[in-house]
């Protein structure tokens, strides 16, 4: 097993995560309020998120809030999908939010340019307020200034969705989400300390698996893709696939067998029973099962906040999975321009 200084590994839970979340709420949210007020003034009746990779997964989770608690149409596009299949409705009543940590992601920048030319209200969400192509392309820019991008991107998309829906008077559940957000810094601070050793043990066990199926449902499905595809494939070089528990019996159940490994991500939302049913079936045939259950880490918060909490033990898990395989998670074969794509 490699001996690394995990504070210098890019993809892990960052040392400054808790302070970044606090700063976003205290200093960033009031700036977002100004943009949300503009949405009200423009009578925005449709919202499109455009992003790639982990930011896209965060946007897909934010989209679920609009779908679940309002009649405001919302879609989350991968950048090239937006460019290749540009939505017909792009006008002054449409909001297009482009998210890119670097602010240089070409397909996100070009999507924002097209949306702005068509008259849509545009917002670029990126780490730095100025100096990037996205900041130059968008009508409005929000710089979150943090490194823990999952928490940053998800909180930004959640806040925009919740506040705008509240101003539209759509659903009382939104108040619960906004109120429980305030409790996140203290919970995250505790999780950074309390979850590492357990995740390390689970990763040591999983390091013998050559591939892993990751299974989730509901608001945890985008997090499952972020962890089970983006993080696991890119940072641990472990083969795998992400499966929707709601669709498990339509194909995936046929490959369940002794020695086939699974990681389940289990929340406390209305779809919990759907994932539990899948876990029960899988455990009949294989012992190679790991479950990250929100009830082991936190309770009492609105279930839509589960992705923000489960991120912490999952990131530790994939860090230790990588080094247990003697692989530095920052090593790359192709990414970052090493090989032309």
Secondary structure, 3 states (H helix, E strand, C coil): CCCCCHHHCCCCCCCCHHHHHHHHHHHHHHHHHHHHHHHHHCCCCEEEEEECHHHHHHHHHHHHHHHHHCCCEEEEEEHHHHHHCCCCCCCCCEEEEEECCCCCCHHHHHHHHHHHHCCCEEEEEECCCCCCHHHHHCCEEEECCCCCHHHHHHHHHHHHHHHHHHHHCCCCHHHHHHHHHCCHHHHHHHHHHHCHHHHHHHHHHHCCCCEEEEEECHHHHHHHHHHHHHHHHHHHCCEEEEEEHHHCCCCHHHHCCCCCCEEEEECCCCCHHHHHHHHHHHCCCCCCEEEEEHHHCCCCCCHHHHHHHHHHHHHHHHHHHHHHCCCCCCCCCCCCCCCCC
